[in-house]
Amino acid sequence: MHKANSIIALFILLILAPPVFSQVRLDIETGPVFSGYNDVRIPGKGGTLFSLSDQLQADRTLFYRIRVFYDFNPRHHLGVLLAPLSINSTGRLDADLIFTGKTFPANTPLDATYKFNSYRLIYRYDFLRREKIDVGIGFTAKIRDANIEVRGNGMAAAKKNVGFVPIAHFRLWWNFSGKFAFLLDGDALAAPQGRAEDVLAALTAQVSDRLDLKFGYRILEGGADNDEVYTFALFHYAAVGAVMRL
């Protein structure tokens, strides 16, 4: 009986215990974000093409991103990402603006909001693992929660878009000197319907066995061109962050 109980107890422990290589990593990133181009025409046919960053003045703002990865073993990784983004722009246009069927007269004081929130489920397989370098590729299932709103002259018009976007994922980590490494990490895809790129190039520094810091540049770019919308945007991020192994 004692032996049977021991076997049952061992079996339960094996079920409940995490895999030997399992690890949870919390990745937090923040910093200022700057608008590059942000060109909009809604509807794609019949609307007015205007820029939220050139013809209007786009605010500079801080961003944050939170990503959690679960490492099943040294090669297989599953992660989730929360990446909200909201940019406000103000100004006047010297011509009438037709946006989602509404007309804002020329020289109307305009207040616009560009929102592009991203929620992602990421899988990556590291096909190359060496002492000084890791290279992996994978798949990202992205939920896009986008909204462009224009307000002025007592009117408001908005175009909301929520949709699923499959994207390729990749990562390169190169430990070039002691506790310092170069990181290239991102999602990207181009198709006839549009394109999307979200890529970080960063220097990482290992502070302890459980904490890495990172400092780098992130680019977010993409858009779509169809009868419903024409919108292409570019954002530059000055990124600082920390990766904690829990």
JOJO-V267584 format. One record per backbone hydrogen bond with DSSP energy under -0.5 kcal/mol. NH is the residue of the N-H (numbers start at 0). CO is the residue of the C=O. If there is no record, write none. Layout:
nh->{NH & NH}
co->{CO & CO}
This chain:
nh->{4 & 5 & 6 & 7 & 8 & 9 & 10 & 11 & 12 & 13 & 14 & 15 & 16 & 21 & 22 & 24 & 25 & 26 & 26 & 27 & 27 & 28 & 29 & 30 & 32 & 33 & 35 & 38 & 39 & 40 & 43 & 44 & 45 & 46 & 47 & 49 & 49 & 51 & 55 & 56 & 57 & 58 & 60 & 62 & 64 & 65 & 66 & 67 & 68 & 69 & 70 & 70 & 71 & 71 & 72 & 76 & 77 & 78 & 79 & 80 & 81 & 82 & 86 & 88 & 89 & 90 & 96 & 97 & 98 & 98 & 99 & 101 & 103 & 103 & 104 & 106 & 107 & 109 & 110 & 111 & 112 & 113 & 114 & 114 & 115 & 116 & 117 & 118 & 119 & 120 & 121 & 122 & 123 & 124 & 125 & 126 & 126 & 127 & 129 & 133 & 134 & 135 & 136 & 137 & 138 & 139 & 140 & 141 & 141 & 142 & 143 & 143 & 144 & 144 & 145 & 145 & 146 & 147 & 148 & 149 & 150 & 151 & 154 & 156 & 158 & 160 & 162 & 164 & 166 & 167 & 168 & 169 & 170 & 171 & 172 & 173 & 174 & 175 & 176 & 179 & 180 & 181 & 182 & 183 & 184 & 185 & 186 & 187 & 188 & 190 & 193 & 194 & 195 & 196 & 197 & 198 & 199 & 200 & 201 & 202 & 203 & 204 & 205 & 206 & 206 & 207 & 210 & 211 & 212 & 213 & 214 & 215 & 216 & 217 & 218 & 219 & 220 & 221 & 222 & 223 & 224 & 225 & 229 & 230 & 231 & 232 & 233 & 234 & 235 & 236 & 237 & 238 & 238 & 239 & 240 & 241 & 242 & 243 & 243 & 244 & 245 & 245}
co->{0 & 1 & 2 & 3 & 4 & 5 & 6 & 7 & 8 & 9 & 10 & 11 & 12 & 18 & 70 & 68 & 243 & 24 & 66 & 25 & 241 & 64 & 239 & 62 & 60 & 235 & 233 & 231 & 49 & 229 & 226 & 226 & 43 & 42 & 97 & 39 & 47 & 37 & 50 & 89 & 55 & 87 & 32 & 30 & 28 & 81 & 26 & 79 & 24 & 77 & 22 & 68 & 69 & 75 & 75 & 123 & 69 & 121 & 67 & 119 & 65 & 117 & 113 & 111 & 56 & 109 & 103 & 95 & 96 & 101 & 41 & 98 & 96 & 101 & 102 & 92 & 104 & 90 & 150 & 88 & 148 & 86 & 112 & 146 & 84 & 144 & 82 & 142 & 80 & 140 & 78 & 138 & 76 & 136 & 74 & 124 & 134 & 134 & 132 & 172 & 127 & 170 & 124 & 168 & 122 & 166 & 120 & 139 & 164 & 118 & 141 & 162 & 116 & 142 & 143 & 160 & 114 & 158 & 112 & 156 & 110 & 154 & 151 & 149 & 147 & 145 & 143 & 141 & 139 & 187 & 137 & 185 & 135 & 183 & 133 & 181 & 131 & 173 & 179 & 176 & 203 & 173 & 201 & 171 & 199 & 169 & 197 & 167 & 195 & 193 & 190 & 222 & 188 & 220 & 186 & 218 & 184 & 216 & 182 & 214 & 180 & 212 & 178 & 204 & 210 & 210 & 207 & 242 & 204 & 240 & 202 & 238 & 200 & 236 & 198 & 234 & 196 & 232 & 194 & 230 & 192 & 228 & 40 & 223 & 38 & 221 & 36 & 219 & 33 & 217 & 31 & 215 & 236 & 29 & 213 & 27 & 211 & 25 & 241 & 209 & 23 & 243}
